[in-house]
Amino acid sequence: MHEKLNIKFNVPMMQAELRTLHLWPPVMQNEAFGGYCMQSQDGDWRSGFEQAYSYRRGTDDGREVGLAPHMYNKRTDLSSGYFGQMIAMLESQGFHPRRSRVSVVMPGSEMKWHQDAPEDTYCVRLHVAIHTNDDAYYETESDGRVHIPADGHAHLVDTSLMHRSVNGGTTPRWHFFCEVWDTQGHSQNFVVTQSRKSIKPYHDMIGHEIYERVQREKQG
């Protein structure tokens, strides 16, 4: 599931900030995918990419790797500029951003189909395109191919469903993205209190009052 939000960020400022990050080589998980972390589990800008979290569907290969996404909550040295301002804005609007990153998908690359959590778990990611091309897209089993243009708009995707990123173009695709929990109703499809998916792992993060309200609404 995918949804475009009525929330915009400044693309030239993101692009300028990215140019300063290029003073350091990005952490690459593989030859196709990597980047820089603004939030990690220990405050190191490299560690959020070095430890991946994923869930693979099926009895034989279903497994969790690394830490749950809400545990990547410590700001890194790379969060002091505009990307840090974006995190602060999302925090002020009740999204509880975690594991904020700037990531690249290299030209001519495609990621494997995967899901980041079991389908009954609330697992939502916010994307903002920084640099892209017409042949770069996000693909889900529910919505098919979705191209996210570099116009500043934030987009939400349900990463508990099977999905992948593809860059069929000749230029790198750069996105800012993070795990979020919409606790203030900015979206139509991803409001925590309206979701039928489990939020139990995030009880301490989103707060007892919201958690109890979710439980009451599910029972009612």
PyMOL CGO cylinders between C-alpha atoms (Angstrom):
from pymol import cmd
from pymol.cgo import CYLINDER

trace = [
    CYLINDER, 0.00, 0.00, 0.00, 1.24, 3.48, -0.93, 0.3, 1, 1, 1, 1, 1, 1,
    CYLINDER, 1.24, 3.48, -0.93, 0.04, 6.99, -0.08, 0.3, 1, 1, 1, 1, 1, 1,
    CYLINDER, 0.04, 6.99, -0.08, 1.27, 10.47, -1.01, 0.3, 1, 1, 1, 1, 1, 1,
    CYLINDER, 1.27, 10.47, -1.01, 1.08, 12.92, 1.89, 0.3, 1, 1, 1, 1, 1, 1,
    CYLINDER, 1.08, 12.92, 1.89, 0.34, 16.63, 1.90, 0.3, 1, 1, 1, 1, 1, 1,
    CYLINDER, 0.34, 16.63, 1.90, 3.75, 17.19, 3.51, 0.3, 1, 1, 1, 1, 1, 1,
    CYLINDER, 3.75, 17.19, 3.51, 6.63, 18.67, 1.53, 0.3, 1, 1, 1, 1, 1, 1,
    CYLINDER, 6.63, 18.67, 1.53, 10.33, 19.18, 2.12, 0.3, 1, 1, 1, 1, 1, 1,
    CYLINDER, 10.33, 19.18, 2.12, 12.88, 21.41, 0.41, 0.3, 1, 1, 1, 1, 1, 1,
    CYLINDER, 12.88, 21.41, 0.41, 14.52, 19.46, -2.42, 0.3, 1, 1, 1, 1, 1, 1,
    CYLINDER, 14.52, 19.46, -2.42, 17.41, 21.91, -3.13, 0.3, 1, 1, 1, 1, 1, 1,
    CYLINDER, 17.41, 21.91, -3.13, 18.32, 21.85, 0.57, 0.3, 1, 1, 1, 1, 1, 1,
    CYLINDER, 18.32, 21.85, 0.57, 18.28, 18.05, 0.60, 0.3, 1, 1, 1, 1, 1, 1,
    CYLINDER, 18.28, 18.05, 0.60, 20.45, 17.97, -2.50, 0.3, 1, 1, 1, 1, 1, 1,
    CYLINDER, 20.45, 17.97, -2.50, 22.91, 20.46, -1.01, 0.3, 1, 1, 1, 1, 1, 1,
    CYLINDER, 22.91, 20.46, -1.01, 23.09, 18.44, 2.22, 0.3, 1, 1, 1, 1, 1, 1,
    CYLINDER, 23.09, 18.44, 2.22, 23.72, 15.26, 0.24, 0.3, 1, 1, 1, 1, 1, 1,
    CYLINDER, 23.72, 15.26, 0.24, 26.69, 16.89, -1.49, 0.3, 1, 1, 1, 1, 1, 1,
    CYLINDER, 26.69, 16.89, -1.49, 28.31, 17.46, 1.91, 0.3, 1, 1, 1, 1, 1, 1,
    CYLINDER, 28.31, 17.46, 1.91, 27.70, 13.81, 2.86, 0.3, 1, 1, 1, 1, 1, 1,
    CYLINDER, 27.70, 13.81, 2.86, 29.66, 12.73, -0.19, 0.3, 1, 1, 1, 1, 1, 1,
    CYLINDER, 29.66, 12.73, -0.19, 32.81, 13.79, 1.66, 0.3, 1, 1, 1, 1, 1, 1,
    CYLINDER, 32.81, 13.79, 1.66, 32.52, 10.32, 3.21, 0.3, 1, 1, 1, 1, 1, 1,
    CYLINDER, 32.52, 10.32, 3.21, 31.98, 7.11, 1.24, 0.3, 1, 1, 1, 1, 1, 1,
    CYLINDER, 31.98, 7.11, 1.24, 28.50, 5.65, 1.83, 0.3, 1, 1, 1, 1, 1, 1,
    CYLINDER, 28.50, 5.65, 1.83, 28.07, 2.37, 3.66, 0.3, 1, 1, 1, 1, 1, 1,
    CYLINDER, 28.07, 2.37, 3.66, 27.05, -0.18, 1.02, 0.3, 1, 1, 1, 1, 1, 1,
    CYLINDER, 27.05, -0.18, 1.02, 25.09, -3.28, 2.04, 0.3, 1, 1, 1, 1, 1, 1,
    CYLINDER, 25.09, -3.28, 2.04, 25.85, -4.64, -1.42, 0.3, 1, 1, 1, 1, 1, 1,
    CYLINDER, 25.85, -4.64, -1.42, 26.86, -3.24, -4.80, 0.3, 1, 1, 1, 1, 1, 1,
    CYLINDER, 26.86, -3.24, -4.80, 23.35, -1.92, -5.41, 0.3, 1, 1, 1, 1, 1, 1,
    CYLINDER, 23.35, -1.92, -5.41, 22.18, -0.38, -2.10, 0.3, 1, 1, 1, 1, 1, 1,
    CYLINDER, 22.18, -0.38, -2.10, 23.67, 1.73, 0.68, 0.3, 1, 1, 1, 1, 1, 1,
    CYLINDER, 23.67, 1.73, 0.68, 23.88, 5.23, 2.10, 0.3, 1, 1, 1, 1, 1, 1,
    CYLINDER, 23.88, 5.23, 2.10, 24.17, 7.28, 5.28, 0.3, 1, 1, 1, 1, 1, 1,
    CYLINDER, 24.17, 7.28, 5.28, 22.33, 7.09, 8.63, 0.3, 1, 1, 1, 1, 1, 1,
    CYLINDER, 22.33, 7.09, 8.63, 20.87, 9.99, 10.58, 0.3, 1, 1, 1, 1, 1, 1,
    CYLINDER, 20.87, 9.99, 10.58, 19.56, 7.66, 13.30, 0.3, 1, 1, 1, 1, 1, 1,
    CYLINDER, 19.56, 7.66, 13.30, 21.10, 4.40, 14.42, 0.3, 1, 1, 1, 1, 1, 1,
    CYLINDER, 21.10, 4.40, 14.42, 21.07, 2.07, 17.41, 0.3, 1, 1, 1, 1, 1, 1,
    CYLINDER, 21.07, 2.07, 17.41, 24.34, 3.43, 18.82, 0.3, 1, 1, 1, 1, 1, 1,
    CYLINDER, 24.34, 3.43, 18.82, 24.77, 6.91, 17.30, 0.3, 1, 1, 1, 1, 1, 1,
    CYLINDER, 24.77, 6.91, 17.30, 27.27, 5.79, 14.65, 0.3, 1, 1, 1, 1, 1, 1,
    CYLINDER, 27.27, 5.79, 14.65, 26.26, 6.94, 11.17, 0.3, 1, 1, 1, 1, 1, 1,
    CYLINDER, 26.26, 6.94, 11.17, 27.47, 3.67, 9.64, 0.3, 1, 1, 1, 1, 1, 1,
    CYLINDER, 27.47, 3.67, 9.64, 25.75, 1.13, 11.88, 0.3, 1, 1, 1, 1, 1, 1,
    CYLINDER, 25.75, 1.13, 11.88, 22.17, 1.67, 10.73, 0.3, 1, 1, 1, 1, 1, 1,
    CYLINDER, 22.17, 1.67, 10.73, 23.11, 0.20, 7.37, 0.3, 1, 1, 1, 1, 1, 1,
    CYLINDER, 23.11, 0.20, 7.37, 25.45, -2.47, 8.64, 0.3, 1, 1, 1, 1, 1, 1,
    CYLINDER, 25.45, -2.47, 8.64, 22.68, -4.17, 10.63, 0.3, 1, 1, 1, 1, 1, 1,
    CYLINDER, 22.68, -4.17, 10.63, 19.67, -4.84, 8.45, 0.3, 1, 1, 1, 1, 1, 1,
    CYLINDER, 19.67, -4.84, 8.45, 16.23, -5.82, 9.72, 0.3, 1, 1, 1, 1, 1, 1,
    CYLINDER, 16.23, -5.82, 9.72, 14.10, -7.99, 7.48, 0.3, 1, 1, 1, 1, 1, 1,
    CYLINDER, 14.10, -7.99, 7.48, 11.49, -10.70, 7.60, 0.3, 1, 1, 1, 1, 1, 1,
    CYLINDER, 11.49, -10.70, 7.60, 11.25, -13.26, 4.84, 0.3, 1, 1, 1, 1, 1, 1,
    CYLINDER, 11.25, -13.26, 4.84, 7.91, -14.88, 4.23, 0.3, 1, 1, 1, 1, 1, 1,
    CYLINDER, 7.91, -14.88, 4.23, 7.64, -18.64, 4.49, 0.3, 1, 1, 1, 1, 1, 1,
    CYLINDER, 7.64, -18.64, 4.49, 8.25, -21.30, 7.12, 0.3, 1, 1, 1, 1, 1, 1,
    CYLINDER, 8.25, -21.30, 7.12, 11.69, -22.25, 5.91, 0.3, 1, 1, 1, 1, 1, 1,
    CYLINDER, 11.69, -22.25, 5.91, 13.26, -18.85, 5.33, 0.3, 1, 1, 1, 1, 1, 1,
    CYLINDER, 13.26, -18.85, 5.33, 11.23, -16.51, 7.55, 0.3, 1, 1, 1, 1, 1, 1,
    CYLINDER, 11.23, -16.51, 7.55, 13.70, -14.77, 9.87, 0.3, 1, 1, 1, 1, 1, 1,
    CYLINDER, 13.70, -14.77, 9.87, 14.52, -11.49, 11.53, 0.3, 1, 1, 1, 1, 1, 1,
    CYLINDER, 14.52, -11.49, 11.53, 17.96, -9.94, 11.08, 0.3, 1, 1, 1, 1, 1, 1,
    CYLINDER, 17.96, -9.94, 11.08, 19.42, -7.22, 13.31, 0.3, 1, 1, 1, 1, 1, 1,
    CYLINDER, 19.42, -7.22, 13.31, 17.25, -5.00, 15.51, 0.3, 1, 1, 1, 1, 1, 1,
    CYLINDER, 17.25, -5.00, 15.51, 13.62, -3.97, 15.33, 0.3, 1, 1, 1, 1, 1, 1,
    CYLINDER, 13.62, -3.97, 15.33, 13.26, -0.60, 13.51, 0.3, 1, 1, 1, 1, 1, 1,
    CYLINDER, 13.26, -0.60, 13.51, 12.11, 1.42, 16.52, 0.3, 1, 1, 1, 1, 1, 1,
    CYLINDER, 12.11, 1.42, 16.52, 15.43, 0.70, 18.26, 0.3, 1, 1, 1, 1, 1, 1,
    CYLINDER, 15.43, 0.70, 18.26, 17.34, 2.88, 15.77, 0.3, 1, 1, 1, 1, 1, 1,
    CYLINDER, 17.34, 2.88, 15.77, 16.57, 6.02, 17.76, 0.3, 1, 1, 1, 1, 1, 1,
    CYLINDER, 16.57, 6.02, 17.76, 19.92, 7.76, 18.42, 0.3, 1, 1, 1, 1, 1, 1,
    CYLINDER, 19.92, 7.76, 18.42, 20.90, 10.77, 16.35, 0.3, 1, 1, 1, 1, 1, 1,
    CYLINDER, 20.90, 10.77, 16.35, 24.21, 10.50, 14.49, 0.3, 1, 1, 1, 1, 1, 1,
    CYLINDER, 24.21, 10.50, 14.49, 26.73, 13.21, 13.58, 0.3, 1, 1, 1, 1, 1, 1,
    CYLINDER, 26.73, 13.21, 13.58, 25.10, 13.48, 10.16, 0.3, 1, 1, 1, 1, 1, 1,
    CYLINDER, 25.10, 13.48, 10.16, 21.76, 14.67, 11.57, 0.3, 1, 1, 1, 1, 1, 1,
    CYLINDER, 21.76, 14.67, 11.57, 22.84, 18.21, 12.41, 0.3, 1, 1, 1, 1, 1, 1,
    CYLINDER, 22.84, 18.21, 12.41, 21.86, 19.80, 9.07, 0.3, 1, 1, 1, 1, 1, 1,
    CYLINDER, 21.86, 19.80, 9.07, 18.68, 19.85, 6.99, 0.3, 1, 1, 1, 1, 1, 1,
    CYLINDER, 18.68, 19.85, 6.99, 18.09, 16.12, 7.35, 0.3, 1, 1, 1, 1, 1, 1,
    CYLINDER, 18.09, 16.12, 7.35, 18.08, 16.67, 11.09, 0.3, 1, 1, 1, 1, 1, 1,
    CYLINDER, 18.08, 16.67, 11.09, 15.48, 19.41, 10.59, 0.3, 1, 1, 1, 1, 1, 1,
    CYLINDER, 15.48, 19.41, 10.59, 13.35, 16.94, 8.66, 0.3, 1, 1, 1, 1, 1, 1,
    CYLINDER, 13.35, 16.94, 8.66, 13.54, 14.47, 11.54, 0.3, 1, 1, 1, 1, 1, 1,
    CYLINDER, 13.54, 14.47, 11.54, 12.54, 17.22, 14.00, 0.3, 1, 1, 1, 1, 1, 1,
    CYLINDER, 12.54, 17.22, 14.00, 9.57, 18.20, 11.82, 0.3, 1, 1, 1, 1, 1, 1,
    CYLINDER, 9.57, 18.20, 11.82, 8.38, 14.60, 11.65, 0.3, 1, 1, 1, 1, 1, 1,
    CYLINDER, 8.38, 14.60, 11.65, 8.77, 14.28, 15.42, 0.3, 1, 1, 1, 1, 1, 1,
    CYLINDER, 8.77, 14.28, 15.42, 6.71, 17.44, 15.97, 0.3, 1, 1, 1, 1, 1, 1,
    CYLINDER, 6.71, 17.44, 15.97, 3.92, 15.97, 13.83, 0.3, 1, 1, 1, 1, 1, 1,
    CYLINDER, 3.92, 15.97, 13.83, 3.71, 12.72, 15.76, 0.3, 1, 1, 1, 1, 1, 1,
    CYLINDER, 3.71, 12.72, 15.76, 5.41, 10.40, 13.28, 0.3, 1, 1, 1, 1, 1, 1,
    CYLINDER, 5.41, 10.40, 13.28, 8.06, 9.15, 15.74, 0.3, 1, 1, 1, 1, 1, 1,
    CYLINDER, 8.06, 9.15, 15.74, 10.71, 8.77, 12.99, 0.3, 1, 1, 1, 1, 1, 1,
    CYLINDER, 10.71, 8.77, 12.99, 13.26, 6.00, 13.50, 0.3, 1, 1, 1, 1, 1, 1,
    CYLINDER, 13.26, 6.00, 13.50, 16.22, 4.71, 11.50, 0.3, 1, 1, 1, 1, 1, 1,
    CYLINDER, 16.22, 4.71, 11.50, 16.30, 7.80, 9.29, 0.3, 1, 1, 1, 1, 1, 1,
    CYLINDER, 16.30, 7.80, 9.29, 18.62, 7.30, 6.36, 0.3, 1, 1, 1, 1, 1, 1,
    CYLINDER, 18.62, 7.30, 6.36, 19.65, 8.72, 3.01, 0.3, 1, 1, 1, 1, 1, 1,
    CYLINDER, 19.65, 8.72, 3.01, 19.96, 5.80, 0.64, 0.3, 1, 1, 1, 1, 1, 1,
    CYLINDER, 19.96, 5.80, 0.64, 21.12, 5.14, -2.88, 0.3, 1, 1, 1, 1, 1, 1,
    CYLINDER, 21.12, 5.14, -2.88, 20.00, 2.53, -5.39, 0.3, 1, 1, 1, 1, 1, 1,
    CYLINDER, 20.00, 2.53, -5.39, 22.68, 2.37, -8.05, 0.3, 1, 1, 1, 1, 1, 1,
    CYLINDER, 22.68, 2.37, -8.05, 21.92, 2.61, -11.79, 0.3, 1, 1, 1, 1, 1, 1,
    CYLINDER, 21.92, 2.61, -11.79, 20.82, -0.63, -13.41, 0.3, 1, 1, 1, 1, 1, 1,
    CYLINDER, 20.82, -0.63, -13.41, 20.09, -2.28, -10.05, 0.3, 1, 1, 1, 1, 1, 1,
    CYLINDER, 20.09, -2.28, -10.05, 17.07, -3.96, -8.54, 0.3, 1, 1, 1, 1, 1, 1,
    CYLINDER, 17.07, -3.96, -8.54, 16.60, -5.18, -5.00, 0.3, 1, 1, 1, 1, 1, 1,
    CYLINDER, 16.60, -5.18, -5.00, 15.18, -8.59, -4.21, 0.3, 1, 1, 1, 1, 1, 1,
    CYLINDER, 15.18, -8.59, -4.21, 11.52, -8.90, -3.27, 0.3, 1, 1, 1, 1, 1, 1,
    CYLINDER, 11.52, -8.90, -3.27, 11.25, -8.86, 0.51, 0.3, 1, 1, 1, 1, 1, 1,
    CYLINDER, 11.25, -8.86, 0.51, 9.13, -7.70, 3.45, 0.3, 1, 1, 1, 1, 1, 1,
    CYLINDER, 9.13, -7.70, 3.45, 10.34, -5.94, 6.59, 0.3, 1, 1, 1, 1, 1, 1,
    CYLINDER, 10.34, -5.94, 6.59, 7.90, -7.50, 9.07, 0.3, 1, 1, 1, 1, 1, 1,
    CYLINDER, 7.90, -7.50, 9.07, 5.09, -10.06, 9.23, 0.3, 1, 1, 1, 1, 1, 1,
    CYLINDER, 5.09, -10.06, 9.23, 1.96, -8.84, 7.47, 0.3, 1, 1, 1, 1, 1, 1,
    CYLINDER, 1.96, -8.84, 7.47, 0.03, -8.47, 10.73, 0.3, 1, 1, 1, 1, 1, 1,
    CYLINDER, 0.03, -8.47, 10.73, 2.56, -5.95, 12.14, 0.3, 1, 1, 1, 1, 1, 1,
    CYLINDER, 2.56, -5.95, 12.14, 2.39, -2.18, 11.63, 0.3, 1, 1, 1, 1, 1, 1,
    CYLINDER, 2.39, -2.18, 11.63, 5.47, -1.43, 9.53, 0.3, 1, 1, 1, 1, 1, 1,
    CYLINDER, 5.47, -1.43, 9.53, 5.39, 1.83, 7.57, 0.3, 1, 1, 1, 1, 1, 1,
    CYLINDER, 5.39, 1.83, 7.57, 8.18, 3.75, 5.86, 0.3, 1, 1, 1, 1, 1, 1,
    CYLINDER, 8.18, 3.75, 5.86, 8.25, 7.39, 4.76, 0.3, 1, 1, 1, 1, 1, 1,
    CYLINDER, 8.25, 7.39, 4.76, 10.12, 8.20, 1.52, 0.3, 1, 1, 1, 1, 1, 1,
    CYLINDER, 10.12, 8.20, 1.52, 11.16, 11.56, 0.05, 0.3, 1, 1, 1, 1, 1, 1,
    CYLINDER, 11.16, 11.56, 0.05, 13.01, 11.53, -3.29, 0.3, 1, 1, 1, 1, 1, 1,
    CYLINDER, 13.01, 11.53, -3.29, 16.19, 13.61, -3.52, 0.3, 1, 1, 1, 1, 1, 1,
    CYLINDER, 16.19, 13.61, -3.52, 17.53, 12.54, -6.93, 0.3, 1, 1, 1, 1, 1, 1,
    CYLINDER, 17.53, 12.54, -6.93, 15.70, 10.15, -9.23, 0.3, 1, 1, 1, 1, 1, 1,
    CYLINDER, 15.70, 10.15, -9.23, 15.00, 9.33, -12.86, 0.3, 1, 1, 1, 1, 1, 1,
    CYLINDER, 15.00, 9.33, -12.86, 12.00, 8.17, -14.87, 0.3, 1, 1, 1, 1, 1, 1,
    CYLINDER, 12.00, 8.17, -14.87, 13.12, 4.54, -14.73, 0.3, 1, 1, 1, 1, 1, 1,
    CYLINDER, 13.12, 4.54, -14.73, 13.49, 4.38, -10.94, 0.3, 1, 1, 1, 1, 1, 1,
    CYLINDER, 13.49, 4.38, -10.94, 10.49, 3.06, -9.05, 0.3, 1, 1, 1, 1, 1, 1,
    CYLINDER, 10.49, 3.06, -9.05, 9.24, 1.40, -5.89, 0.3, 1, 1, 1, 1, 1, 1,
    CYLINDER, 9.24, 1.40, -5.89, 7.21, -1.76, -6.45, 0.3, 1, 1, 1, 1, 1, 1,
    CYLINDER, 7.21, -1.76, -6.45, 4.75, -3.47, -4.11, 0.3, 1, 1, 1, 1, 1, 1,
    CYLINDER, 4.75, -3.47, -4.11, 2.60, -6.55, -4.50, 0.3, 1, 1, 1, 1, 1, 1,
    CYLINDER, 2.60, -6.55, -4.50, -0.52, -4.45, -3.82, 0.3, 1, 1, 1, 1, 1, 1,
    CYLINDER, -0.52, -4.45, -3.82, 0.10, -1.29, -5.90, 0.3, 1, 1, 1, 1, 1, 1,
    CYLINDER, 0.10, -1.29, -5.90, 2.56, -2.42, -8.55, 0.3, 1, 1, 1, 1, 1, 1,
    CYLINDER, 2.56, -2.42, -8.55, 5.14, 0.12, -9.70, 0.3, 1, 1, 1, 1, 1, 1,
    CYLINDER, 5.14, 0.12, -9.70, 5.16, 3.54, -8.03, 0.3, 1, 1, 1, 1, 1, 1,
    CYLINDER, 5.16, 3.54, -8.03, 7.49, 6.31, -9.21, 0.3, 1, 1, 1, 1, 1, 1,
    CYLINDER, 7.49, 6.31, -9.21, 8.26, 8.86, -6.49, 0.3, 1, 1, 1, 1, 1, 1,
    CYLINDER, 8.26, 8.86, -6.49, 9.27, 12.16, -8.15, 0.3, 1, 1, 1, 1, 1, 1,
    CYLINDER, 9.27, 12.16, -8.15, 11.79, 14.55, -6.58, 0.3, 1, 1, 1, 1, 1, 1,
    CYLINDER, 11.79, 14.55, -6.58, 9.15, 17.21, -5.87, 0.3, 1, 1, 1, 1, 1, 1,
    CYLINDER, 9.15, 17.21, -5.87, 9.54, 17.28, -2.07, 0.3, 1, 1, 1, 1, 1, 1,
    CYLINDER, 9.54, 17.28, -2.07, 6.39, 15.32, -1.22, 0.3, 1, 1, 1, 1, 1, 1,
    CYLINDER, 6.39, 15.32, -1.22, 6.56, 12.62, 1.43, 0.3, 1, 1, 1, 1, 1, 1,
    CYLINDER, 6.56, 12.62, 1.43, 5.15, 9.19, 0.59, 0.3, 1, 1, 1, 1, 1, 1,
    CYLINDER, 5.15, 9.19, 0.59, 4.18, 6.33, 2.91, 0.3, 1, 1, 1, 1, 1, 1,
    CYLINDER, 4.18, 6.33, 2.91, 4.51, 2.65, 2.04, 0.3, 1, 1, 1, 1, 1, 1,
    CYLINDER, 4.51, 2.65, 2.04, 3.54, -0.49, 3.94, 0.3, 1, 1, 1, 1, 1, 1,
    CYLINDER, 3.54, -0.49, 3.94, 6.76, -2.50, 4.12, 0.3, 1, 1, 1, 1, 1, 1,
    CYLINDER, 6.76, -2.50, 4.12, 5.12, -5.46, 5.83, 0.3, 1, 1, 1, 1, 1, 1,
    CYLINDER, 5.12, -5.46, 5.83, 3.98, -6.33, 2.29, 0.3, 1, 1, 1, 1, 1, 1,
    CYLINDER, 3.98, -6.33, 2.29, 6.31, -7.71, -0.34, 0.3, 1, 1, 1, 1, 1, 1,
    CYLINDER, 6.31, -7.71, -0.34, 8.19, -4.88, -2.02, 0.3, 1, 1, 1, 1, 1, 1,
    CYLINDER, 8.19, -4.88, -2.02, 11.41, -3.89, -3.77, 0.3, 1, 1, 1, 1, 1, 1,
    CYLINDER, 11.41, -3.89, -3.77, 13.20, -0.88, -5.27, 0.3, 1, 1, 1, 1, 1, 1,
    CYLINDER, 13.20, -0.88, -5.27, 14.37, -0.81, -8.89, 0.3, 1, 1, 1, 1, 1, 1,
    CYLINDER, 14.37, -0.81, -8.89, 16.58, 1.70, -10.67, 0.3, 1, 1, 1, 1, 1, 1,
    CYLINDER, 16.58, 1.70, -10.67, 16.53, 0.97, -14.39, 0.3, 1, 1, 1, 1, 1, 1,
    CYLINDER, 16.53, 0.97, -14.39, 18.02, 4.36, -15.22, 0.3, 1, 1, 1, 1, 1, 1,
    CYLINDER, 18.02, 4.36, -15.22, 21.56, 5.56, -15.79, 0.3, 1, 1, 1, 1, 1, 1,
    CYLINDER, 21.56, 5.56, -15.79, 21.83, 7.82, -12.70, 0.3, 1, 1, 1, 1, 1, 1,
    CYLINDER, 21.83, 7.82, -12.70, 21.78, 6.95, -8.97, 0.3, 1, 1, 1, 1, 1, 1,
    CYLINDER, 21.78, 6.95, -8.97, 18.45, 7.17, -7.16, 0.3, 1, 1, 1, 1, 1, 1,
    CYLINDER, 18.45, 7.17, -7.16, 18.73, 8.89, -3.75, 0.3, 1, 1, 1, 1, 1, 1,
    CYLINDER, 18.73, 8.89, -3.75, 15.91, 8.97, -1.17, 0.3, 1, 1, 1, 1, 1, 1,
    CYLINDER, 15.91, 8.97, -1.17, 15.53, 10.15, 2.40, 0.3, 1, 1, 1, 1, 1, 1,
    CYLINDER, 15.53, 10.15, 2.40, 13.50, 7.56, 4.27, 0.3, 1, 1, 1, 1, 1, 1,
    CYLINDER, 13.50, 7.56, 4.27, 12.65, 6.44, 7.79, 0.3, 1, 1, 1, 1, 1, 1,
    CYLINDER, 12.65, 6.44, 7.79, 10.31, 4.19, 9.74, 0.3, 1, 1, 1, 1, 1, 1,
    CYLINDER, 10.31, 4.19, 9.74, 7.26, 6.11, 11.02, 0.3, 1, 1, 1, 1, 1, 1,
    CYLINDER, 7.26, 6.11, 11.02, 4.11, 5.70, 13.10, 0.3, 1, 1, 1, 1, 1, 1,
    CYLINDER, 4.11, 5.70, 13.10, 1.33, 8.15, 12.19, 0.3, 1, 1, 1, 1, 1, 1,
    CYLINDER, 1.33, 8.15, 12.19, -0.16, 8.94, 15.60, 0.3, 1, 1, 1, 1, 1, 1,
    CYLINDER, -0.16, 8.94, 15.60, -1.81, 12.26, 14.62, 0.3, 1, 1, 1, 1, 1, 1,
    CYLINDER, -1.81, 12.26, 14.62, -3.84, 11.34, 11.53, 0.3, 1, 1, 1, 1, 1, 1,
    CYLINDER, -3.84, 11.34, 11.53, -1.82, 12.90, 8.72, 0.3, 1, 1, 1, 1, 1, 1,
    CYLINDER, -1.82, 12.90, 8.72, -2.54, 9.97, 6.41, 0.3, 1, 1, 1, 1, 1, 1,
    CYLINDER, -2.54, 9.97, 6.41, -5.68, 8.24, 5.19, 0.3, 1, 1, 1, 1, 1, 1,
    CYLINDER, -5.68, 8.24, 5.19, -4.44, 4.66, 5.36, 0.3, 1, 1, 1, 1, 1, 1,
    CYLINDER, -4.44, 4.66, 5.36, -1.71, 4.51, 8.00, 0.3, 1, 1, 1, 1, 1, 1,
    CYLINDER, -1.71, 4.51, 8.00, -3.12, 6.11, 11.18, 0.3, 1, 1, 1, 1, 1, 1,
    CYLINDER, -3.12, 6.11, 11.18, -1.93, 3.99, 14.09, 0.3, 1, 1, 1, 1, 1, 1,
    CYLINDER, -1.93, 3.99, 14.09, -5.21, 4.18, 16.00, 0.3, 1, 1, 1, 1, 1, 1,
    CYLINDER, -5.21, 4.18, 16.00, -7.15, 2.99, 12.93, 0.3, 1, 1, 1, 1, 1, 1,
    CYLINDER, -7.15, 2.99, 12.93, -4.80, 0.21, 11.94, 0.3, 1, 1, 1, 1, 1, 1,
    CYLINDER, -4.80, 0.21, 11.94, -5.77, -3.41, 12.44, 0.3, 1, 1, 1, 1, 1, 1,
    CYLINDER, -5.77, -3.41, 12.44, -2.12, -4.40, 12.58, 0.3, 1, 1, 1, 1, 1, 1,
    CYLINDER, -2.12, -4.40, 12.58, -0.17, -5.13, 15.73, 0.3, 1, 1, 1, 1, 1, 1,
    CYLINDER, -0.17, -5.13, 15.73, 1.75, -2.28, 17.40, 0.3, 1, 1, 1, 1, 1, 1,
    CYLINDER, 1.75, -2.28, 17.40, 2.68, -4.20, 20.53, 0.3, 1, 1, 1, 1, 1, 1,
    CYLINDER, 2.68, -4.20, 20.53, 6.46, -4.03, 19.86, 0.3, 1, 1, 1, 1, 1, 1,
    CYLINDER, 6.46, -4.03, 19.86, 6.26, -0.22, 19.89, 0.3, 1, 1, 1, 1, 1, 1,
    CYLINDER, 6.26, -0.22, 19.89, 4.27, 0.24, 23.12, 0.3, 1, 1, 1, 1, 1, 1,
    CYLINDER, 4.27, 0.24, 23.12, 7.00, 2.12, 24.98, 0.3, 1, 1, 1, 1, 1, 1,
    CYLINDER, 7.00, 2.12, 24.98, 7.81, 4.36, 22.03, 0.3, 1, 1, 1, 1, 1, 1,
    CYLINDER, 7.81, 4.36, 22.03, 4.36, 5.64, 21.06, 0.3, 1, 1, 1, 1, 1, 1,
    CYLINDER, 4.36, 5.64, 21.06, 3.17, 5.87, 24.64, 0.3, 1, 1, 1, 1, 1, 1,
    CYLINDER, 3.17, 5.87, 24.64, 0.75, 4.00, 26.87, 0.3, 1, 1, 1, 1, 1, 1,
    CYLINDER, 0.75, 4.00, 26.87, -2.24, 6.26, 26.17, 0.3, 1, 1, 1, 1, 1, 1,
    CYLINDER, -2.24, 6.26, 26.17, -2.10, 5.79, 22.39, 0.3, 1, 1, 1, 1, 1, 1,
    CYLINDER, -2.10, 5.79, 22.39, -1.44, 2.08, 22.76, 0.3, 1, 1, 1, 1, 1, 1,
    CYLINDER, -1.44, 2.08, 22.76, -4.46, 1.61, 25.03, 0.3, 1, 1, 1, 1, 1, 1,
    CYLINDER, -4.46, 1.61, 25.03, -6.65, 3.64, 22.66, 0.3, 1, 1, 1, 1, 1, 1,
    CYLINDER, -6.65, 3.64, 22.66, -5.62, 1.40, 19.78, 0.3, 1, 1, 1, 1, 1, 1,
    CYLINDER, -5.62, 1.40, 19.78, -6.46, -1.69, 21.78, 0.3, 1, 1, 1, 1, 1, 1,
    CYLINDER, -6.46, -1.69, 21.78, -9.91, -0.31, 22.76, 0.3, 1, 1, 1, 1, 1, 1,
    CYLINDER, -9.91, -0.31, 22.76, -10.76, 0.61, 19.16, 0.3, 1, 1, 1, 1, 1, 1,
    CYLINDER, -10.76, 0.61, 19.16, -9.73, -2.83, 17.91, 0.3, 1, 1, 1, 1, 1, 1,
    CYLINDER, -9.73, -2.83, 17.91, -11.94, -4.49, 20.52, 0.3, 1, 1, 1, 1, 1, 1,
    CYLINDER, -11.94, -4.49, 20.52, -14.85, -2.15, 19.84, 0.3, 1, 1, 1, 1, 1, 1,
]
cmd.load_cgo(trace, "trace")
